[in-house]
Amino acid sequence: MRIAIPLENDAPPARERRVALVPTDVARLVKAGLEVAVQRGAGVAASFDDESYAAVGAQVVDRAFEAADVLVKVQRPAVDDVARLKEGAAVVSLLQPHLHADVLRAYAAKRVSGFSLERVPRITRAQSMDVLSSQATVAGYKAVVLACGELPKLFPMLTTAAGSLAPARVLVLGAGVAGLQAIATARRMGAVVTAFDVRAAAAEQVKSLGATFLAADLVSKAAEGAGGYAKAQSSDDAARTQETIASALPSFDVVISTAAIPGKPAPVLVTADGVSRMKRGALFVDLAAETGGNCALTKAGEVVVTDDGVRIFGPINLAATVPTHASQMFSKNIATLLEHLVREKKLVIDVNDEITKAMLVVHGGEILARPA
């Protein structure tokens, strides 16, 4: 069985610079008796050259799709690329199957088995395969670094001969993996941090990082769904949340939003009216931009500047801007998943296995996921 790693598409706007497997984990797979082929240049953008792959036993090839029994990729393949796969191959990648019916149909036509990395179940034995969590860690960190570079103030409190400077005040919306990393990073940078989440369990996590929890009266056990993710609020609860956040916004220099609902548009937590209450020079970094945004004014891949001087950043694929470490984490997840799926050097698709069943979106010519 041959595992193949292709070049990612580095074209704007996504600018994918990560690679699905790094040499350290390729060595792991080769040692287990698997054959690994790496398309020439696949790891270069993440600082892993072809020689480093060849040194651990991988074959460096010019064409990865045609060589694959199992293709491992960061982003979903294009429909035209699916046609280059051999019939009966398998693809492991990020996919967002609810949005990409064309890719699902292409898989089914070629009888390709498609695994969607977004669907790794939130269970203990699958934690080490969870790319959403590992990449959210990178994105949460980078969001704060972005804000530090763009804010017209310093983050930490400073006392100097020229006077004292007050610390920046940061509000983090959503206390999942990205949000918690943003809180921890902003605190390390010296900011005073407040956070909000609708899930009751989040309050304790926020406080454990030294941040203040905003509006504890709005949290609810009912707001937490399967796997610990937040559920969509009712219209009344959403309106209360928006008004509570809007009332707090004038106090903050930076807002970093990370709230997401798997398979659905991001919840709008900050309305246009809320943005109008932010102070001049304030920043909003919306990590939910790709799924619609937590801010009503967010535009994916753009920076919106309001008449009041508030800048709203809608970054796309932020994890890919830290490609070396993001790839290392992503690769560890993929290698662990492959070790789960491969037995006696063959890919075994057990549709009764809890992890396989959750991730498998197309198999044997049949679409198993329901597109939007």
C-alpha positions as CSV (number, residue, x, y, z in Angstrom):
1,M,0.0,0.0,0.0
2,R,1.4,3.4,-1.0
3,I,0.6,6.6,0.9
4,A,1.1,9.7,-1.2
5,I,1.6,13.3,-0.2
6,P,0.8,15.9,-2.9
7,L,1.7,19.5,-3.3
8,E,-1.0,21.8,-1.8
9,N,-2.5,24.7,-3.7
10,D,-0.6,27.8,-2.6
11,A,-2.7,30.2,-4.7
12,P,-4.5,33.1,-3.0
13,P,-6.7,33.5,-1.1
14,A,-6.1,30.4,1.0
15,R,-2.3,30.2,0.6
16,E,-2.0,26.7,1.9
17,R,1.6,26.3,3.0
18,R,1.2,23.3,5.3
19,V,2.0,19.7,4.3
20,A,0.0,16.7,5.5
21,L,3.0,14.6,6.7
22,V,6.4,15.8,7.8
23,P,9.6,13.6,7.6
24,T,9.5,12.6,11.3
25,D,6.1,10.9,10.9
26,V,6.9,9.6,7.4
27,A,9.8,7.7,9.1
28,R,7.2,6.3,11.6
29,L,5.1,4.9,8.7
30,V,8.1,3.6,6.7
31,K,9.3,1.8,9.8
32,A,5.9,0.1,10.0
33,G,6.4,-1.3,6.6
34,L,4.4,1.2,4.5
35,E,5.5,2.8,1.3
36,V,5.4,6.6,1.2
37,A,5.6,8.8,-1.9
38,V,6.1,12.6,-1.6
39,Q,5.5,14.9,-4.6
40,R,8.5,17.0,-5.3
41,G,8.4,20.2,-3.3
42,A,5.4,19.2,-1.2
43,G,7.0,20.2,2.1
44,V,9.2,23.1,1.0
45,A,6.7,25.9,2.0
46,A,6.7,24.4,5.5
47,S,10.5,24.2,5.6
48,F,10.8,20.4,4.8
49,D,12.9,19.8,1.7
50,D,12.8,16.8,-0.5
51,E,16.1,15.5,0.8
52,S,14.7,15.3,4.3
53,Y,11.9,13.0,3.1
54,A,14.2,10.8,1.0
55,A,16.5,10.5,4.1
56,V,13.8,8.7,6.0
57,G,12.9,6.3,3.2
58,A,10.2,8.2,1.2
59,Q,10.1,8.2,-2.6
60,V,10.2,11.7,-4.1
61,V,7.9,11.6,-7.2
62,D,6.6,14.1,-9.8
63,R,3.0,12.9,-9.7
64,A,1.4,12.0,-6.4
65,F,-2.3,11.5,-7.2
66,E,-1.6,8.7,-9.7
67,A,0.7,7.0,-7.2
68,A,-1.7,6.9,-4.3
69,D,-3.5,4.0,-2.7
70,V,-4.1,6.5,0.1
71,L,-3.7,10.2,-0.6
72,V,-3.2,12.4,2.5
73,K,-3.7,16.1,2.0
74,V,-4.4,19.2,4.1
75,Q,-7.1,20.7,1.8
76,R,-9.7,18.8,-0.2
77,P,-8.6,17.9,-3.7
78,A,-10.1,19.7,-6.7
79,V,-12.6,17.7,-8.7
80,D,-10.2,17.5,-11.7
81,D,-7.6,16.0,-9.4
82,V,-9.9,13.3,-8.1
83,A,-10.1,12.1,-11.7
84,R,-6.4,11.4,-11.6
85,L,-6.7,9.0,-8.6
86,K,-6.9,5.2,-9.2
87,E,-10.2,3.6,-8.8
88,G,-10.7,2.4,-5.2
89,A,-8.1,4.7,-3.7
90,A,-8.8,6.6,-0.4
91,V,-8.3,10.3,0.4
92,V,-7.8,11.7,3.9
93,S,-8.1,15.5,4.1
94,L,-10.1,18.5,5.3
95,L,-13.3,18.5,3.2
96,Q,-16.3,20.3,4.7
97,P,-18.5,17.8,3.0
98,H,-21.7,19.7,3.8
99,L,-20.4,22.5,1.4
100,H,-18.8,20.5,-1.4
101,A,-21.2,18.2,-3.1
102,D,-19.2,18.3,-6.3
103,V,-16.2,16.6,-4.6
104,L,-18.4,14.0,-3.0
105,R,-19.9,13.2,-6.4
106,A,-16.4,13.0,-7.9
107,Y,-15.3,10.5,-5.2
108,A,-18.4,8.4,-5.7
109,A,-17.9,8.3,-9.5
110,K,-14.3,7.0,-9.0
111,R,-15.3,4.7,-6.1
112,V,-12.9,6.6,-3.9
113,S,-13.3,6.4,-0.2
114,G,-13.2,9.9,1.3
115,F,-12.3,10.6,4.9
116,S,-13.2,14.1,6.3
117,L,-10.8,15.3,9.0
118,E,-13.4,17.7,10.4
119,R,-15.5,14.7,11.5
120,V,-13.0,13.1,13.9
121,P,-15.3,12.2,16.8
122,R,-14.8,14.0,20.1
123,I,-13.9,10.8,22.0
124,T,-10.9,10.1,24.2
125,R,-9.2,7.6,21.8
126,A,-9.5,10.0,18.9
127,Q,-8.0,13.1,20.6
128,S,-4.6,12.5,19.0
129,M,-6.2,12.5,15.5
130,D,-8.1,15.8,15.9
131,V,-6.7,18.2,13.4
132,L,-9.3,20.8,14.2
133,S,-8.0,21.1,17.7
134,S,-4.4,21.1,16.8
135,Q,-4.8,23.8,14.1
136,A,-7.1,25.9,16.3
137,T,-4.3,26.1,18.8
138,V,-2.1,27.6,16.1
139,A,-4.8,30.0,14.9
140,G,-5.6,31.2,18.5
141,Y,-2.0,32.0,19.0
142,K,-1.5,33.7,15.6
143,A,-4.7,35.8,16.1
144,V,-3.1,37.5,19.1
145,V,0.2,38.0,17.3
146,L,-1.7,39.6,14.5
147,A,-3.5,41.9,16.9
148,C,-0.2,42.8,18.7
149,G,1.3,43.9,15.4
150,E,-1.7,45.9,14.3
151,L,-2.9,47.6,17.5
152,P,-1.7,51.2,17.8
153,K,-0.9,50.5,21.4
154,L,1.5,48.2,23.3
155,F,-0.1,45.1,25.0
156,P,1.7,45.1,28.3
157,M,1.6,47.7,31.1
158,L,4.9,49.7,31.1
159,T,6.2,52.1,33.7
160,T,8.9,54.3,32.2
161,A,10.7,57.6,32.7
162,A,8.3,59.0,30.1
163,G,5.3,57.9,32.1
164,S,3.1,54.8,32.6
165,L,1.3,53.0,29.9
166,A,-1.9,51.1,30.6
167,P,-2.1,47.5,29.4
168,A,-4.3,46.6,26.4
169,R,-7.7,45.2,27.2
170,V,-8.7,42.1,25.1
171,L,-12.0,40.4,24.8
172,V,-12.1,36.8,23.5
173,L,-15.4,35.5,22.3
174,G,-15.6,31.7,22.4
175,A,-13.6,29.6,24.8
176,G,-12.9,26.5,22.7
177,V,-9.4,25.4,21.8
178,A,-8.6,28.6,19.7
179,G,-10.2,30.9,22.3
180,L,-8.3,29.4,25.2
181,Q,-5.0,29.6,23.3
182,A,-5.8,33.3,22.5
183,I,-6.5,34.0,26.1
184,A,-3.3,32.3,27.2
185,T,-1.2,34.1,24.5
186,A,-2.8,37.6,25.2
187,R,-2.1,37.1,28.9
188,R,1.6,36.2,28.2
189,M,1.8,39.4,26.1
190,G,0.7,41.4,29.1
191,A,-2.9,42.2,28.2
192,V,-5.8,42.3,30.6
193,V,-8.2,39.6,29.2
194,T,-11.9,39.0,29.4
195,A,-13.7,36.1,27.7
196,F,-17.2,35.0,26.9
197,D,-18.8,31.6,26.0
198,V,-22.3,30.4,26.2
199,R,-21.2,27.0,27.6
200,A,-21.3,26.6,31.3
201,A,-18.1,24.5,31.4
202,A,-16.1,27.3,29.8
203,A,-16.2,29.7,32.7
204,E,-13.9,27.6,34.9
205,Q,-11.4,27.1,32.0
206,V,-11.4,30.9,31.3
207,K,-10.7,31.7,35.0
208,S,-8.0,29.1,35.2
209,L,-6.0,31.0,32.6
210,G,-6.3,34.2,34.7
211,A,-9.0,35.9,32.6
212,T,-12.3,37.4,33.7
213,F,-15.5,35.7,32.5
214,L,-18.1,38.0,31.0
215,A,-21.8,37.7,31.8
216,A,-21.9,34.4,33.6
217,D,-25.7,34.8,33.8
218,L,-25.9,34.0,30.1
219,V,-24.3,30.6,30.2
220,S,-26.3,27.4,30.1
221,K,-25.7,23.7,30.3
222,A,-28.2,23.4,27.4
223,A,-25.9,25.4,25.2
224,E,-23.4,22.6,25.0
225,G,-24.0,19.9,22.3
226,A,-22.4,16.7,21.2
227,G,-18.6,16.6,21.7
228,G,-18.6,19.7,23.9
229,Y,-19.3,22.1,21.0
230,A,-21.7,25.0,21.4
231,K,-25.2,24.7,20.0
232,A,-27.1,27.4,18.2
233,Q,-29.0,29.7,20.5
234,S,-32.7,30.6,20.2
235,S,-33.4,34.0,18.6
236,D,-34.2,35.5,22.0
237,D,-31.0,34.1,23.7
238,A,-28.9,35.3,20.7
239,A,-30.4,38.8,21.0
240,R,-29.5,38.9,24.7
241,T,-26.0,37.7,24.0
242,Q,-25.5,40.3,21.3
243,E,-26.7,43.1,23.5
244,T,-24.6,42.0,26.5
245,I,-21.5,41.9,24.3
246,A,-22.3,45.2,22.7
247,S,-22.6,46.9,26.1
248,A,-19.1,45.6,27.0
249,L,-17.3,46.5,23.8
250,P,-16.5,50.2,24.5
251,S,-14.0,48.9,27.2
252,F,-11.8,46.8,24.9
253,D,-9.0,47.6,22.5
254,V,-9.0,44.2,20.8
255,V,-11.8,41.6,20.2
256,I,-10.8,38.1,19.1
257,S,-13.8,35.9,18.1
258,T,-13.5,32.2,17.7
259,A,-17.1,30.9,18.1
260,A,-18.1,28.1,15.7
261,I,-20.9,25.5,15.3
262,P,-19.7,22.5,13.3
263,G,-21.4,22.1,10.0
264,K,-23.3,25.4,10.3
265,P,-22.6,29.2,9.7
266,A,-20.8,30.9,12.6
267,P,-23.1,32.6,15.1
268,V,-23.2,36.4,14.8
269,L,-22.2,37.6,18.2
270,V,-21.4,41.3,17.3
271,T,-23.9,43.3,15.2
272,A,-23.1,46.5,13.3
273,D,-24.5,48.4,16.2
274,G,-22.0,46.6,18.5
275,V,-19.1,47.6,16.3
276,S,-20.2,51.2,16.3
277,R,-19.8,51.2,20.1
278,M,-16.1,50.1,19.9
279,K,-13.4,52.8,20.5
280,R,-11.5,54.4,17.7
281,G,-8.4,52.4,16.8
282,A,-9.8,49.2,18.2
283,L,-9.3,45.9,16.4
284,F,-11.6,42.9,15.7
285,V,-9.9,39.7,14.6
286,D,-12.6,37.3,13.5
287,L,-11.4,33.7,13.3
288,A,-14.8,32.5,12.2
289,A,-14.6,34.6,8.9
290,E,-14.5,31.5,6.6
291,T,-17.9,30.3,7.9
292,G,-19.6,33.7,7.8
293,G,-18.0,35.5,10.8
294,N,-18.9,36.2,14.4
295,C,-19.1,39.9,13.4
296,A,-21.9,41.1,11.1
297,L,-19.4,43.3,9.2
298,T,-16.6,40.7,8.7
299,K,-15.5,39.9,5.1
300,A,-13.5,36.8,4.7
301,G,-9.9,37.5,3.5
302,E,-10.3,41.3,3.9
303,V,-9.8,44.1,6.4
304,V,-12.9,46.2,6.9
305,V,-12.4,49.7,8.3
306,T,-15.4,51.5,9.7
307,D,-16.1,55.2,9.7
308,D,-15.1,55.2,13.3
309,G,-11.7,53.8,12.7
310,V,-12.4,50.2,13.9
311,R,-10.5,47.6,11.8
312,I,-12.2,44.2,11.4
313,F,-9.8,41.4,10.2
314,G,-11.3,38.3,8.5
315,P,-8.3,36.1,8.2
316,I,-8.5,32.9,6.0
317,N,-6.5,29.8,6.9
318,L,-4.5,31.5,9.7
319,A,-2.9,28.2,10.8
320,A,-1.1,28.0,7.4
321,T,0.8,31.2,8.2
322,V,2.7,29.2,10.8
323,P,3.4,26.3,8.4
324,T,6.3,24.5,10.1
325,H,4.7,23.9,13.5
326,A,1.2,23.7,12.1
327,S,2.4,20.9,9.8
328,Q,4.1,19.1,12.6
329,M,0.9,19.0,14.6
330,F,-1.3,18.2,11.6
331,S,1.1,15.4,10.6
332,K,1.1,13.8,14.1
333,N,-2.7,13.7,13.9
334,I,-2.6,12.1,10.4
335,A,0.0,9.5,11.3
336,T,-2.0,8.4,14.3
337,L,-5.1,8.1,12.2
338,L,-3.3,6.1,9.6
339,E,-2.0,3.7,12.3
340,H,-5.6,3.3,13.4
341,L,-6.8,2.5,9.8
342,V,-4.0,0.3,8.6
343,R,-3.6,-3.3,9.7
344,E,-1.0,-5.7,8.3
345,K,0.1,-3.0,5.8
346,K,-3.4,-2.6,4.3
347,L,-6.1,0.0,4.7
348,V,-9.0,-1.6,6.6
349,I,-12.3,0.4,6.3
350,D,-14.4,-1.0,9.1
351,V,-17.7,0.9,8.9
352,N,-18.6,-0.3,12.3
353,D,-15.6,1.3,13.9
354,E,-16.7,4.5,15.8
355,I,-13.9,6.7,14.3
356,T,-14.1,5.3,10.8
357,K,-17.8,5.6,10.7
358,A,-17.8,9.2,11.8
359,M,-15.1,10.3,9.2
360,L,-16.1,8.3,6.2
361,V,-18.2,10.5,3.8
362,V,-18.0,8.4,0.6
363,H,-17.3,4.7,0.2
364,G,-17.9,2.1,-2.5
365,G,-19.5,4.6,-4.8
366,E,-22.1,5.8,-2.2
367,I,-22.2,9.2,-0.6
368,L,-22.6,8.8,3.1
369,A,-22.5,12.5,4.1
370,R,-25.5,14.8,3.5
371,P,-24.3,17.9,1.5
372,A,-26.0,21.2,2.1
